[in-house]
Amino acid sequence: MAIIGESGCGKTTLLKMINCLIKPTSGTICIDGKDIAAMDEVTLRRRIGYVIQQTGLFPHMTIRENIELIPRLEKMPLKDREENTKRLMQMVGLDCNEFLDRYPTELSGGQQQRVGVARAFATDPDIILMDEPFSALDPMTRSDLQDELVLLQGKLKKNNHFRYT
């Protein structure tokens, strides 16, 4: 599904409401027929991958730590975490040996955005919210990442779970 609108019309606000970062002033948001207001916010957020324009990477954490944060909190076994991280890095076209122990500031904007996408997929979430994830990228990188996401969509069978704005 794509949400399209003018700047300032509420696209980002809507995504933040879906992710329980902002409370709706009226109405109901349901996922799988359940009102999210009645759900545990932490549990809900861990079921949702979220990619934002500015990547949202933690600058004091390595790329590995950024990707593995939620899987670690979810107590995914170390071996599984490591394999998952390698798979995600391959998925977004980044070399594990070159990037995993670096910090976000050591990467280009496009590389950071790729890490942000990898992190969003780290727990195989049911829903992926993407808030202008490519707007700060150069046209070539943007086109490459968009093509990769279309391929991923089919590969991961998440056809009805992507949210682009």
SEPA-427419 format. One record per residue (C-alpha): x, y, z. Coordinates in steps of 0.25 Angstrom, whole numbers, plus 2048, in hexadecimal, padded with zeros to 3 digits. Example, Ala and Ser with C-alpha at 12.3 -4.5 7.8 and 13.67 -1.06 7.14 Angstrom:
2
- 831, 7EE, 81F
- 837, 7FC, 81D
END
This chain:
165
- 800, 800, 800
- 805, 80E, 7FD
- 801, 81A, 804
- 803, 827, 7FC
- 800, 835, 7FF
- 806, 843, 800
- 811, 847, 80A
- 80A, 849, 818
- 7FD, 841, 815
- 800, 837, 820
- 807, 82B, 819
- 812, 82A, 823
- 808, 82C, 82F
- 7FF, 821, 82A
- 80B, 817, 82A
- 80F, 81C, 838
- 801, 819, 83C
- 801, 80B, 836
- 80E, 809, 83E
- 808, 80F, 84B
- 812, 81A, 84B
- 807, 824, 84B
- 7F9, 822, 851
- 7ED, 824, 847
- 7E4, 82F, 84C
- 7D8, 827, 846
- 7D5, 81B, 83E
- 7DB, 80D, 83F
- 7E7, 806, 839
- 7E5, 7F7, 837
- 7F0, 7ED, 833
- 7EA, 7DF, 830
- 7DD, 7E4, 835
- 7E2, 7E8, 843
- 7E2, 7F6, 848
- 7F1, 7FA, 84A
- 7ED, 803, 856
- 7EA, 7F6, 85E
- 7F8, 7F0, 85A
- 805, 7F0, 862
- 80D, 7FB, 85B
- 81A, 7F5, 85C
- 815, 7E7, 857
- 80E, 7EF, 84B
- 81A, 7F7, 847
- 822, 7EA, 847
- 819, 7E4, 83D
- 81B, 7F0, 834
- 827, 7F4, 82C
- 829, 803, 82B
- 832, 80A, 821
- 833, 819, 821
- 839, 823, 819
- 845, 826, 822
- 847, 817, 824
- 846, 818, 833
- 852, 811, 836
- 859, 812, 843
- 866, 81A, 841
- 86D, 814, 84D
- 86A, 805, 849
- 871, 7FD, 83E
- 869, 7F9, 832
- 869, 7EB, 838
- 863, 7F0, 845
- 859, 7F9, 83D
- 854, 7ED, 835
- 854, 7E3, 841
- 84D, 7EC, 84C
- 83F, 7E7, 84B
- 843, 7D9, 848
- 84C, 7D9, 855
- 841, 7E0, 85D
- 838, 7D4, 858
- 842, 7CB, 85D
- 845, 7C5, 84F
- 851, 7BB, 851
- 85F, 7C1, 84E
- 861, 7B7, 842
- 854, 7BA, 83C
- 856, 7C9, 83E
- 863, 7C8, 837
- 85E, 7C0, 82B
- 852, 7C9, 82A
- 85B, 7D6, 82A
- 863, 7D0, 81F
- 857, 7CC, 817
- 851, 7DA, 819
- 85F, 7E1, 814
- 85F, 7D8, 808
- 850, 7DC, 805
- 854, 7EB, 805
- 861, 7E9, 7FD
- 86B, 7EC, 808
- 877, 7E4, 80B
- 877, 7DF, 81A
- 886, 7DF, 81B
- 887, 7ED, 817
- 87B, 7F4, 81E
- 876, 7EC, 82A
- 881, 7F2, 834
- 880, 800, 82F
- 877, 80B, 834
- 86C, 812, 82C
- 874, 81F, 82B
- 87F, 817, 823
- 875, 813, 818
- 86F, 81B, 80D
- 860, 81F, 80D
- 85C, 814, 804
- 864, 80A, 80C
- 85D, 80F, 819
- 850, 80E, 812
- 853, 7FF, 80E
- 856, 7FC, 81D
- 849, 803, 821
- 841, 7FA, 818
- 849, 7ED, 81D
- 846, 7F1, 82B
- 837, 7F3, 828
- 837, 7E4, 823
- 83F, 7DF, 82E
- 834, 7D8, 835
- 82C, 7D4, 829
- 821, 7DE, 82D
- 812, 7DC, 828
- 812, 7EB, 823
- 81D, 7F4, 81E
- 81A, 803, 81E
- 823, 80C, 816
- 823, 81B, 817
- 82A, 821, 80B
- 835, 817, 80D
- 83C, 81B, 800
- 839, 82A, 7FF
- 847, 82E, 804
- 84E, 825, 7FA
- 854, 828, 7EC
- 84C, 823, 7E1
- 854, 817, 7DD
- 855, 812, 7EC
- 846, 815, 7ED
- 842, 80D, 7E1
- 84B, 801, 7E5
- 845, 800, 7F3
- 837, 801, 7ED
- 83A, 7F6, 7E4
- 840, 7EE, 7EF
- 833, 7F0, 7F7
- 82A, 7EB, 7EC
- 833, 7DF, 7EB
- 832, 7DD, 7FA
- 823, 7DF, 7FA
- 821, 7D3, 7F2
- 82D, 7CB, 7F8
- 828, 7CD, 806
- 819, 7CC, 802
- 816, 7D9, 809
- 80D, 7DD, 7FE
- 803, 7E4, 806
- 80B, 7E9, 811
- 813, 7F4, 80B
- 810, 802, 80F
- 816, 80D, 806
- 814, 81C, 808
END
